[in-house]
Amino acid sequence: MKTNKHIALILVSAAILMFLSSMTAYSQEKHGPLTQIIIYKGEAAGTGVGLEVFKLTVGEELTVTAKGVDSEGKDVPIWPTWKADKELSIQVAEGRSKTAIVKALKEGAPVFFSAVYITDDGKKVIGEAMGEIKPKK
């Protein structure tokens, strides 16, 4: 009798867990294909238009984070490759491919850095920021 109650309790618990896990998977938002990469200033992606223009002085650093979105603005997971002009150095924050540290090496304008991601179907999507590097005073 006691064993039957334990088995019934285990079966009911398993059914509840299966129901909850299926509801969690169902409630997660689906996203469309990646259409845009937005670059934000800081260690976390924000909302809005993001960073399009920047100004640095030689030796100054800027932390940036890339965010992938679909045509409806929903987040799309990305792991971008970062590129920069020779006047800048760019280093990925350890363990966080979406976040990079941009450092101004020498004076120049206009200078660019970008986050590049190639989708599973081979489409290249680029998020880019343009800036100016002024000399140290």
N, CA, C and O atoms as a GROMACS GRO file, in nm:
protein
  548
    1MET      N    1   0.083  -0.119   0.000
    1MET     CA    2   0.000   0.000   0.000
    1MET      C    3   0.087   0.125   0.000
    1MET      O    4   0.064   0.219  -0.076
    2LYS      N    5   0.188   0.124   0.086
    2LYS     CA    6   0.278   0.238   0.095
    2LYS      C    7   0.356   0.254  -0.035
    2LYS      O    8   0.380   0.366  -0.079
    3THR      N    9   0.394   0.143  -0.097
    3THR     CA   10   0.468   0.146  -0.222
    3THR      C   11   0.383   0.204  -0.334
    3THR      O   12   0.433   0.281  -0.416
    4ASN      N   13   0.256   0.169  -0.339
    4ASN     CA   14   0.167   0.223  -0.442
    4ASN      C   15   0.152   0.374  -0.429
    4ASN      O   16   0.145   0.445  -0.530
    5LYS      N   17   0.146   0.424  -0.305
    5LYS     CA   18   0.136   0.569  -0.285
    5LYS      C   19   0.264   0.638  -0.333
    5LYS      O   20   0.257   0.745  -0.394
    6HIS      N   21   0.379   0.579  -0.307
    6HIS     CA   22   0.507   0.636  -0.352
    6HIS      C   23   0.513   0.639  -0.504
    6HIS      O   24   0.556   0.739  -0.563
    7ILE      N   25   0.473   0.532  -0.567
    7ILE     CA   26   0.475   0.526  -0.714
    7ILE      C   27   0.379   0.630  -0.772
    7ILE      O   28   0.412   0.698  -0.868
    8ALA      N   29   0.260   0.641  -0.714
    8ALA     CA   30   0.163   0.740  -0.762
    8ALA      C   31   0.218   0.882  -0.744
    8ALA      O   32   0.202   0.966  -0.832
    9LEU      N   33   0.281   0.908  -0.632
    9LEU     CA   34   0.340   1.039  -0.607
    9LEU      C   35   0.451   1.070  -0.708
    9LEU      O   36   0.460   1.181  -0.758
   10ILE      N   37   0.534   0.972  -0.737
   10ILE     CA   38   0.642   0.989  -0.834
   10ILE      C   39   0.584   1.016  -0.973
   10ILE      O   40   0.634   1.103  -1.045
   11LEU      N   41   0.481   0.942  -1.012
   11LEU     CA   42   0.420   0.962  -1.144
   11LEU      C   43   0.355   1.100  -1.156
   11LEU      O   44   0.368   1.166  -1.259
   12VAL      N   45   0.285   1.142  -1.051
   12VAL     CA   46   0.222   1.275  -1.053
   12VAL      C   47   0.331   1.383  -1.059
   12VAL      O   48   0.318   1.480  -1.134
   13SER      N   49   0.437   1.368  -0.982
   13SER     CA   50   0.548   1.465  -0.984
   13SER      C   51   0.612   1.471  -1.122
   13SER      O   52   0.642   1.579  -1.173
   14ALA      N   53   0.635   1.356  -1.183
   14ALA     CA   54   0.695   1.352  -1.316
   14ALA      C   55   0.604   1.420  -1.419
   14ALA      O   56   0.652   1.491  -1.506
   15ALA      N   57   0.475   1.398  -1.408
   15ALA     CA   58   0.380   1.461  -1.501
   15ALA      C   59   0.381   1.612  -1.485
   15ALA      O   60   0.377   1.685  -1.584
   16ILE      N   61   0.386   1.660  -1.362
   16ILE     CA   62   0.390   1.804  -1.337
   16ILE      C   63   0.518   1.864  -1.393
   16ILE      O   64   0.515   1.969  -1.457
   17LEU      N   65   0.631   1.798  -1.371
   17LEU     CA   66   0.758   1.847  -1.424
   17LEU      C   67   0.759   1.850  -1.576
   17LEU      O   68   0.810   1.945  -1.635
   18MET      N   69   0.704   1.748  -1.639
   18MET     CA   70   0.698   1.746  -1.786
   18MET      C   71   0.609   1.859  -1.836
   18MET      O   72   0.642   1.924  -1.936
   19PHE      N   73   0.499   1.883  -1.770
   19PHE     CA   74   0.407   1.991  -1.810
   19PHE      C   75   0.476   2.126  -1.798
   19PHE      O   76   0.469   2.208  -1.890
   20LEU      N   77   0.542   2.149  -1.685
   20LEU     CA   78   0.610   2.277  -1.665
   20LEU      C   79   0.723   2.299  -1.765
   20LEU      O   80   0.739   2.410  -1.816
   21SER      N   81   0.800   2.195  -1.794
   21SER     CA   82   0.910   2.212  -1.890
   21SER      C   83   0.857   2.236  -2.031
   21SER      O   84   0.917   2.312  -2.107
   22SER      N   85   0.747   2.173  -2.068
   22SER     CA   86   0.690   2.197  -2.201
   22SER      C   87   0.631   2.337  -2.210
   22SER      O   88   0.639   2.399  -2.316
   23MET      N   89   0.574   2.388  -2.102
   23MET     CA   90   0.519   2.524  -2.102
   23MET      C   91   0.632   2.626  -2.113
   23MET      O   92   0.616   2.728  -2.181
   24THR      N   93   0.744   2.601  -2.048
   24THR     CA   94   0.859   2.691  -2.057
   24THR      C   95   0.912   2.696  -2.199
   24THR      O   96   0.938   2.804  -2.252
   25ALA      N   97   0.927   2.581  -2.261
   25ALA     CA   98   0.976   2.578  -2.399
   25ALA      C   99   0.877   2.644  -2.494
   25ALA      O  100   0.918   2.714  -2.587
   26TYR      N  101   0.749   2.625  -2.472
   26TYR     CA  102   0.646   2.683  -2.558
   26TYR      C  103   0.640   2.835  -2.542
   26TYR      O  104   0.615   2.906  -2.639
   27SER      N  105   0.661   2.885  -2.420
   27SER     CA  106   0.646   3.027  -2.394
   27SER      C  107   0.767   3.109  -2.439
   27SER      O  108   0.758   3.231  -2.448
   28GLN      N  109   0.881   3.044  -2.466
   28GLN     CA  110   0.997   3.118  -2.512
   28GLN      C  111   0.970   3.176  -2.649
   28GLN      O  112   0.915   3.110  -2.737
   29GLU      N  113   1.010   3.303  -2.666
   29GLU     CA  114   0.985   3.370  -2.792
   29GLU      C  115   1.074   3.312  -2.900
   29GLU      O  116   1.192   3.286  -2.880
   30LYS      N  117   1.014   3.293  -3.015
   30LYS     CA  118   1.090   3.252  -3.132
   30LYS      C  119   1.136   3.378  -3.203
   30LYS      O  120   1.068   3.481  -3.198
   31HIS      N  121   1.249   3.370  -3.268
   31HIS     CA  122   1.300   3.485  -3.341
   31HIS      C  123   1.318   3.449  -3.488
   31HIS      O  124   1.332   3.333  -3.524
   32GLY      N  125   1.317   3.551  -3.569
   32GLY     CA  126   1.340   3.533  -3.711
   32GLY      C  127   1.489   3.532  -3.741
   32GLY      O  128   1.571   3.528  -3.649
   33PRO      N  129   1.524   3.537  -3.870
   33PRO     CA  130   1.665   3.538  -3.907
   33PRO      C  131   1.732   3.671  -3.871
   33PRO      O  132   1.667   3.775  -3.867
   34LEU      N  133   1.860   3.665  -3.845
   34LEU     CA  134   1.938   3.783  -3.810
   34LEU      C  135   1.936   3.883  -3.925
   34LEU      O  136   1.968   3.848  -4.039
   35THR      N  137   1.898   4.008  -3.895
   35THR     CA  138   1.897   4.111  -3.998
   35THR      C  139   1.989   4.227  -3.964
   35THR      O  140   2.027   4.304  -4.053
   36GLN      N  141   2.025   4.242  -3.836
   36GLN     CA  142   2.105   4.359  -3.798
   36GLN      C  143   2.185   4.328  -3.672
   36GLN      O  144   2.141   4.254  -3.584
   37ILE      N  145   2.305   4.388  -3.665
   37ILE     CA  146   2.385   4.385  -3.543
   37ILE      C  147   2.393   4.528  -3.493
   37ILE      O  148   2.433   4.618  -3.566
   38ILE      N  149   2.355   4.547  -3.368
   38ILE     CA  150   2.360   4.679  -3.305
   38ILE      C  151   2.471   4.677  -3.201
   38ILE      O  152   2.480   4.584  -3.121
   39ILE      N  153   2.555   4.779  -3.202
   39ILE     CA  154   2.666   4.789  -3.108
   39ILE      C  155   2.630   4.892  -3.002
   39ILE      O  156   2.590   5.004  -3.033
   40TYR      N  157   2.645   4.852  -2.876
   40TYR     CA  158   2.615   4.939  -2.762
   40TYR      C  159   2.741   4.967  -2.682
   40TYR      O  160   2.832   4.884  -2.676
   41LYS      N  161   2.746   5.084  -2.622
   41LYS     CA  162   2.856   5.119  -2.533
   41LYS      C  163   2.832   5.050  -2.399
   41LYS      O  164   2.721   5.052  -2.346
   42GLY      N  165   2.936   4.989  -2.344
   42GLY     CA  166   2.925   4.923  -2.215
   42GLY      C  167   2.936   4.772  -2.224
   42GLY      O  168   2.957   4.716  -2.332
   43GLU      N  169   2.921   4.708  -2.109
   43GLU     CA  170   2.938   4.563  -2.100
   43GLU      C  171   2.810   4.485  -2.121
   43GLU      O  172   2.810   4.362  -2.115
   44ALA      N  173   2.699   4.555  -2.145
   44ALA     CA  174   2.571   4.487  -2.168
   44ALA      C  175   2.498   4.556  -2.282
   44ALA      O  176   2.505   4.678  -2.296
   45ALA      N  177   2.429   4.477  -2.361
   45ALA     CA  178   2.351   4.533  -2.470
   45ALA      C  179   2.230   4.606  -2.413
   45ALA      O  180   2.169   4.561  -2.316
   46GLY      N  181   2.197   4.716  -2.474
   46GLY     CA  182   2.083   4.794  -2.427
   46GLY      C  183   1.969   4.789  -2.526
   46GLY      O  184   1.947   4.689  -2.594
   47THR      N  185   1.897   4.899  -2.533
   47THR     CA  186   1.789   4.912  -2.629
   47THR      C  187   1.812   5.041  -2.707
   47THR      O  188   1.894   5.124  -2.668
   48GLY      N  189   1.743   5.057  -2.816
   48GLY     CA  190   1.757   5.178  -2.896
   48GLY      C  191   1.854   5.160  -3.011
   48GLY      O  192   1.886   5.048  -3.050
   49VAL      N  193   1.900   5.273  -3.064
   49VAL     CA  194   1.981   5.272  -3.185
   49VAL      C  195   2.124   5.225  -3.163
   49VAL      O  196   2.188   5.178  -3.257
   50GLY      N  197   2.175   5.237  -3.045
   50GLY     CA  198   2.310   5.191  -3.018
   50GLY      C  199   2.415   5.296  -3.051
   50GLY      O  200   2.384   5.413  -3.073
   51LEU      N  201   2.540   5.252  -3.054
   51LEU     CA  202   2.656   5.338  -3.077
   51LEU      C  203   2.687   5.339  -3.226
   51LEU      O  204   2.721   5.236  -3.284
   52GLU      N  205   2.675   5.456  -3.288
   52GLU     CA  206   2.708   5.468  -3.430
   52GLU      C  207   2.832   5.553  -3.452
   52GLU      O  208   2.907   5.532  -3.547
   53VAL      N  209   2.855   5.650  -3.362
   53VAL     CA  210   2.968   5.742  -3.372
   53VAL      C  211   3.037   5.749  -3.237
   53VAL      O  212   2.972   5.749  -3.133
   54PHE      N  213   3.171   5.756  -3.240
   54PHE     CA  214   3.246   5.766  -3.114
   54PHE      C  215   3.364   5.861  -3.132
   54PHE      O  216   3.409   5.886  -3.243
   55LYS      N  217   3.412   5.915  -3.020
   55LYS     CA  218   3.532   5.999  -3.016
   55LYS      C  219   3.621   5.949  -2.903
   55LYS      O  220   3.575   5.930  -2.790
   56LEU      N  221   3.748   5.928  -2.934
   56LEU     CA  222   3.845   5.883  -2.836
   56LEU      C  223   3.971   5.967  -2.848
   56LEU      O  224   3.996   6.028  -2.952
   57THR      N  225   4.051   5.970  -2.742
   57THR     CA  226   4.185   6.027  -2.751
   57THR      C  227   4.283   5.910  -2.750
   57THR      O  228   4.251   5.801  -2.703
   58VAL      N  229   4.403   5.934  -2.802
   58VAL     CA  230   4.503   5.828  -2.809
   58VAL      C  231   4.524   5.769  -2.669
   58VAL      O  232   4.544   5.843  -2.573
   59GLY      N  233   4.519   5.636  -2.659
   59GLY     CA  234   4.537   5.566  -2.532
   59GLY      C  235   4.406   5.536  -2.459
   59GLY      O  236   4.406   5.455  -2.366
   60GLU      N  237   4.299   5.597  -2.499
   60GLU     CA  238   4.170   5.576  -2.433
   60GLU      C  239   4.106   5.445  -2.481
   60GLU      O  240   4.128   5.402  -2.594
   61GLU      N  241   4.028   5.383  -2.392
   61GLU     CA  242   3.958   5.258  -2.424
   61GLU      C  243   3.808   5.276  -2.416
   61GLU      O  244   3.757   5.362  -2.345
   62LEU      N  245   3.738   5.192  -2.491
   62LEU     CA  246   3.592   5.193  -2.496
   62LEU      C  247   3.544   5.048  -2.494
   62LEU      O  248   3.587   4.968  -2.578
   63THR      N  249   3.457   5.014  -2.402
   63THR     CA  250   3.399   4.879  -2.397
   63THR      C  251   3.267   4.882  -2.473
   63THR      O  252   3.183   4.968  -2.451
   64VAL      N  253   3.251   4.786  -2.564
   64VAL     CA  254   3.130   4.779  -2.647
   64VAL      C  255   3.075   4.637  -2.647
   64VAL      O  256   3.147   4.540  -2.626
   65THR      N  257   2.943   4.627  -2.672
   65THR     CA  258   2.876   4.498  -2.677
   65THR      C  259   2.786   4.493  -2.800
   65THR      O  260   2.715   4.589  -2.830
   66ALA      N  261   2.790   4.381  -2.870
   66ALA     CA  262   2.709   4.362  -2.990
   66ALA      C  263   2.582   4.284  -2.957
   66ALA      O  264   2.583   4.195  -2.872
   67LYS      N  265   2.474   4.320  -3.025
   67LYS     CA  266   2.346   4.251  -3.006
   67LYS      C  267   2.287   4.223  -3.143
   67LYS      O  268   2.276   4.313  -3.226
   68GLY      N  269   2.248   4.100  -3.167
   68GLY     CA  270   2.184   4.063  -3.292
   68GLY      C  271   2.033   4.072  -3.279
   68GLY      O  272   1.977   4.032  -3.177
   69VAL      N  273   1.966   4.125  -3.382
   69VAL     CA  274   1.820   4.135  -3.382
   69VAL      C  275   1.764   4.092  -3.517
   69VAL      O  276   1.833   4.099  -3.619
   70ASP      N  277   1.638   4.049  -3.516
   70ASP     CA  278   1.570   4.015  -3.640
   70ASP      C  279   1.493   4.137  -3.690
   70ASP      O  280   1.506   4.246  -3.634
   71SER      N  281   1.414   4.121  -3.795
   71SER     CA  282   1.342   4.234  -3.855
   71SER      C  283   1.237   4.293  -3.762
   71SER      O  284   1.194   4.407  -3.782
   72GLU      N  285   1.195   4.219  -3.660
   72GLU     CA  286   1.096   4.268  -3.564
   72GLU      C  287   1.160   4.322  -3.436
   72GLU      O  288   1.090   4.362  -3.343
   73GLY      N  289   1.292   4.322  -3.431
   73GLY     CA  290   1.364   4.373  -3.315
   73GLY      C  291   1.384   4.272  -3.203
   73GLY      O  292   1.431   4.308  -3.095
   74LYS      N  293   1.351   4.146  -3.228
   74LYS     CA  294   1.371   4.041  -3.126
   74LYS      C  295   1.516   3.997  -3.126
   74LYS      O  296   1.581   3.991  -3.231
   75ASP      N  297   1.568   3.966  -3.007
   75ASP     CA  298   1.707   3.924  -2.993
   75ASP      C  299   1.734   3.794  -3.069
   75ASP      O  300   1.653   3.702  -3.067
   76VAL      N  301   1.849   3.791  -3.135
   76VAL     CA  302   1.897   3.671  -3.204
   76VAL      C  303   2.037   3.643  -3.149
   76VAL      O  304   2.122   3.732  -3.152
   77PRO      N  305   2.063   3.524  -3.098
   77PRO     CA  306   2.195   3.493  -3.043
   77PRO      C  307   2.303   3.503  -3.152
   77PRO      O  308   2.288   3.449  -3.261
   78ILE      N  309   2.413   3.573  -3.120
   78ILE     CA  310   2.526   3.584  -3.213
   78ILE      C  311   2.657   3.566  -3.137
   78ILE      O  312   2.664   3.586  -3.016
   79TRP      N  313   2.761   3.529  -3.210
   79TRP     CA  314   2.897   3.519  -3.160
   79TRP      C  315   2.985   3.585  -3.265
   79TRP      O  316   3.043   3.518  -3.350
   80PRO      N  317   2.994   3.719  -3.260
   80PRO     CA  318   3.059   3.791  -3.369
   80PRO      C  319   3.211   3.784  -3.368
   80PRO      O  320   3.275   3.754  -3.267
   81THR      N  321   3.266   3.813  -3.485
   81THR     CA  322   3.409   3.836  -3.501
   81THR      C  323   3.427   3.987  -3.505
   81THR      O  324   3.353   4.057  -3.575
   82TRP      N  325   3.523   4.038  -3.431
   82TRP     CA  326   3.546   4.182  -3.424
   82TRP      C  327   3.660   4.222  -3.515
   82TRP      O  328   3.762   4.152  -3.524
   83LYS      N  329   3.644   4.337  -3.584
   83LYS     CA  330   3.747   4.390  -3.672
   83LYS      C  331   3.761   4.539  -3.648
   83LYS      O  332   3.665   4.606  -3.609
   84ALA      N  333   3.883   4.592  -3.671
   84ALA     CA  334   3.905   4.735  -3.649
   84ALA      C  335   4.012   4.786  -3.745
   84ALA      O  336   4.097   4.711  -3.792
   85ASP      N  337   4.005   4.917  -3.774
   85ASP     CA  338   4.109   4.982  -3.853
   85ASP      C  339   4.240   4.982  -3.776
   85ASP      O  340   4.243   4.954  -3.656
   86LYS      N  341   4.350   5.012  -3.847
   86LYS     CA  342   4.484   5.004  -3.787
   86LYS      C  343   4.506   5.107  -3.677
   86LYS      O  344   4.597   5.091  -3.595
   87GLU      N  345   4.426   5.212  -3.673
   87GLU     CA  346   4.440   5.313  -3.568
   87GLU      C  347   4.381   5.265  -3.435
   87GLU      O  348   4.399   5.330  -3.331
   88LEU      N  349   4.313   5.155  -3.438
   88LEU     CA  350   4.248   5.098  -3.319
   88LEU      C  351   4.300   4.958  -3.292
   88LEU      O  352   4.342   4.888  -3.385
   89SER      N  353   4.298   4.917  -3.166
   89SER     CA  354   4.316   4.776  -3.134
   89SER      C  355   4.184   4.729  -3.077
   89SER      O  356   4.112   4.806  -3.012
   90ILE      N  357   4.152   4.605  -3.101
   90ILE     CA  358   4.026   4.552  -3.048
   90ILE      C  359   4.054   4.416  -2.987
   90ILE      O  360   4.120   4.332  -3.047
   91GLN      N  361   4.003   4.396  -2.866
   91GLN     CA  362   4.027   4.272  -2.793
   91GLN      C  363   3.894   4.225  -2.734
   91GLN      O  364   3.823   4.302  -2.670
   92VAL      N  365   3.863   4.100  -2.757
   92VAL     CA  366   3.740   4.043  -2.704
   92VAL      C  367   3.754   4.025  -2.554
   92VAL      O  368   3.857   3.976  -2.506
   93ALA      N  369   3.650   4.064  -2.479
   93ALA     CA  370   3.650   4.043  -2.334
   93ALA      C  371   3.650   3.892  -2.309
   93ALA      O  372   3.569   3.819  -2.367
   94GLU      N  373   3.738   3.847  -2.225
   94GLU     CA  374   3.756   3.703  -2.203
   94GLU      C  375   3.625   3.634  -2.166
   94GLU      O  376   3.555   3.674  -2.073
   95GLY      N  377   3.593   3.529  -2.242
   95GLY     CA  378   3.474   3.449  -2.215
   95GLY      C  379   3.344   3.514  -2.262
   95GLY      O  380   3.236   3.461  -2.234
   96ARG      N  381   3.352   3.628  -2.331
   96ARG     CA  382   3.230   3.698  -2.372
   96ARG      C  383   3.251   3.749  -2.514
   96ARG      O  384   3.296   3.862  -2.533
   97SER      N  385   3.219   3.670  -2.614
   97SER     CA  386   3.246   3.710  -2.752
   97SER      C  387   3.164   3.830  -2.797
   97SER      O  388   3.200   3.895  -2.895
   98LYS      N  389   3.055   3.861  -2.729
   98LYS     CA  390   2.973   3.976  -2.768
   98LYS      C  391   3.031   4.107  -2.719
   98LYS      O  392   2.991   4.213  -2.767
   99THR      N  393   3.124   4.103  -2.624
   99THR     CA  394   3.180   4.224  -2.566
   99THR      C  395   3.327   4.237  -2.604
   99THR      O  396   3.403   4.140  -2.598
  100ALA      N  397   3.366   4.359  -2.644
  100ALA     CA  398   3.504   4.384  -2.685
  100ALA      C  399   3.552   4.516  -2.625
  100ALA      O  400   3.473   4.602  -2.587
  101ILE      N  401   3.684   4.528  -2.618
  101ILE     CA  402   3.746   4.651  -2.569
  101ILE      C  403   3.822   4.713  -2.687
  101ILE      O  404   3.913   4.652  -2.743
  102VAL      N  405   3.783   4.834  -2.722
  102VAL     CA  406   3.843   4.907  -2.834
  102VAL      C  407   3.939   5.009  -2.774
  102VAL      O  408   3.901   5.086  -2.685
  103LYS      N  409   4.063   5.011  -2.822
  103LYS     CA  410   4.163   5.105  -2.770
  103LYS      C  411   4.216   5.190  -2.885
  103LYS      O  412   4.250   5.139  -2.992
  104ALA      N  413   4.222   5.321  -2.863
  104ALA     CA  414   4.275   5.414  -2.962
  104ALA      C  415   4.428   5.410  -2.958
  104ALA      O  416   4.488   5.439  -2.855
  105LEU      N  417   4.490   5.375  -3.071
  105LEU     CA  418   4.635   5.363  -3.077
  105LEU      C  419   4.703   5.489  -3.132
  105LEU      O  420   4.806   5.533  -3.081
  106LYS      N  421   4.643   5.546  -3.237
  106LYS     CA  422   4.701   5.667  -3.295
  106LYS      C  423   4.592   5.752  -3.358
  106LYS      O  424   4.483   5.704  -3.387
  107GLU      N  425   4.624   5.878  -3.378
  107GLU     CA  426   4.530   5.976  -3.430
  107GLU      C  427   4.479   5.935  -3.569
  107GLU      O  428   4.554   5.882  -3.651
  108GLY      N  429   4.351   5.962  -3.592
  108GLY     CA  430   4.294   5.933  -3.722
  108GLY      C  431   4.146   5.963  -3.728
  108GLY      O  432   4.077   5.964  -3.626
  109ALA      N  433   4.098   5.988  -3.851
  109ALA     CA  434   3.956   6.010  -3.873
  109ALA      C  435   3.928   5.995  -4.021
  109ALA      O  436   4.008   6.044  -4.100
  110PRO      N  437   3.825   5.934  -4.063
  110PRO     CA  438   3.737   5.850  -3.982
  110PRO      C  439   3.800   5.712  -3.961
  110PRO      O  440   3.874   5.663  -4.047
  111VAL      N  441   3.771   5.651  -3.848
  111VAL     CA  442   3.816   5.515  -3.818
  111VAL      C  443   3.693   5.431  -3.786
  111VAL      O  444   3.592   5.483  -3.738
  112PHE      N  445   3.703   5.302  -3.813
  112PHE     CA  446   3.588   5.213  -3.797
  112PHE      C  447   3.626   5.090  -3.718
  112PHE      O  448   3.740   5.044  -3.724
  113PHE      N  449   3.530   5.036  -3.643
  113PHE     CA  450   3.538   4.899  -3.591
  113PHE      C  451   3.404   4.834  -3.616
  113PHE      O  452   3.302   4.902  -3.628
  114SER      N  453   3.404   4.701  -3.625
  114SER     CA  454   3.280   4.633  -3.659
  114SER      C  455   3.272   4.496  -3.595
  114SER      O  456   3.372   4.434  -3.559
  115ALA      N  457   3.147   4.450  -3.581
  115ALA     CA  458   3.116   4.315  -3.536
  115ALA      C  459   3.057   4.243  -3.657
  115ALA      O  460   2.959   4.290  -3.715
  116VAL      N  461   3.115   4.131  -3.695
  116VAL     CA  462   3.074   4.058  -3.814
  116VAL      C  463   3.024   3.920  -3.773
  116VAL      O  464   3.088   3.852  -3.693
  117TYR      N  465   2.910   3.880  -3.830
  117TYR     CA  466   2.858   3.746  -3.802
  117TYR      C  467   2.805   3.687  -3.932
  117TYR      O  468   2.734   3.753  -4.006
  118ILE      N  469   2.841   3.563  -3.958
  118ILE     CA  470   2.792   3.492  -4.076
  118ILE      C  471   2.688   3.391  -4.030
  118ILE      O  472   2.718   3.304  -3.948
  119THR      N  473   2.566   3.403  -4.083
  119THR     CA  474   2.456   3.317  -4.042
  119THR      C  475   2.474   3.176  -4.098
  119THR      O  476   2.562   3.152  -4.180
  120ASP      N  477   2.390   3.084  -4.052
  120ASP     CA  478   2.397   2.945  -4.098
  120ASP      C  479   2.376   2.933  -4.249
  120ASP      O  480   2.429   2.842  -4.312
  121ASP      N  481   2.298   3.024  -4.307
  121ASP     CA  482   2.274   3.019  -4.451
  121ASP      C  483   2.376   3.100  -4.531
  121ASP      O  484   2.357   3.122  -4.651
  122GLY      N  485   2.485   3.147  -4.466
  122GLY     CA  486   2.594   3.213  -4.535
  122GLY      C  487   2.581   3.364  -4.551
  122GLY      O  488   2.665   3.426  -4.616
  123LYS      N  489   2.478   3.424  -4.494
  123LYS     CA  490   2.459   3.568  -4.504
  123LYS      C  491   2.550   3.639  -4.405
  123LYS      O  492   2.555   3.602  -4.287
  124LYS      N  493   2.624   3.740  -4.452
  124LYS     CA  494   2.714   3.818  -4.367
  124LYS      C  495   2.639   3.940  -4.316
  124LYS      O  496   2.585   4.019  -4.394
  125VAL      N  497   2.636   3.956  -4.182
  125VAL     CA  498   2.569   4.070  -4.120
  125VAL      C  499   2.676   4.147  -4.042
  125VAL      O  500   2.755   4.088  -3.968
  126ILE      N  501   2.678   4.280  -4.061
  126ILE     CA  502   2.782   4.363  -4.001
  126ILE      C  503   2.720   4.477  -3.922
  126ILE      O  504   2.629   4.546  -3.970
  127GLY      N  505   2.768   4.495  -3.800
  127GLY     CA  506   2.736   4.613  -3.719
  127GLY      C  507   2.862   4.696  -3.711
  127GLY      O  508   2.969   4.644  -3.681
  128GLU      N  509   2.851   4.826  -3.736
  128GLU     CA  510   2.971   4.907  -3.748
  128GLU      C  511   2.956   5.040  -3.676
  128GLU      O  512   2.846   5.095  -3.667
  129ALA      N  513   3.067   5.091  -3.624
  129ALA     CA  514   3.070   5.223  -3.561
  129ALA      C  515   3.186   5.302  -3.622
  129ALA      O  516   3.294   5.248  -3.647
  130MET      N  517   3.162   5.430  -3.646
  130MET     CA  518   3.262   5.518  -3.704
  130MET      C  519   3.303   5.621  -3.600
  130MET      O  520   3.220   5.669  -3.522
  131GLY      N  521   3.431   5.654  -3.599
  131GLY     CA  522   3.474   5.750  -3.500
  131GLY      C  523   3.594   5.832  -3.539
  131GLY      O  524   3.641   5.830  -3.652
  132GLU      N  525   3.641   5.906  -3.440
  132GLU     CA  526   3.755   5.995  -3.457
  132GLU      C  527   3.846   5.976  -3.337
  132GLU      O  528   3.800   5.965  -3.223
  133ILE      N  529   3.977   5.973  -3.365
  133ILE     CA  530   4.075   5.962  -3.258
  133ILE      C  531   4.157   6.091  -3.257
  133ILE      O  532   4.221   6.126  -3.356
  134LYS      N  533   4.154   6.159  -3.144
  134LYS     CA  534   4.226   6.285  -3.128
  134LYS      C  535   4.358   6.259  -3.054
  134LYS      O  536   4.368   6.163  -2.977
  135PRO      N  537   4.458   6.344  -3.077
  135PRO     CA  538   4.586   6.325  -3.007
  135PRO      C  539   4.574   6.358  -2.859
  135PRO      O  540   4.484   6.432  -2.817
  136LYS      N  541   4.665   6.303  -2.779
  136LYS     CA  542   4.671   6.335  -2.636
  136LYS      C  543   4.712   6.480  -2.621
  136LYS      O  544   4.789   6.532  -2.701
  137LYS      N  545   4.659   6.543  -2.520
  137LYS     CA  546   4.694   6.685  -2.496
  137LYS      C  547   4.804   6.697  -2.396
  137LYS      O  548   4.846   6.809  -2.364
   0.00000   0.00000   0.00000
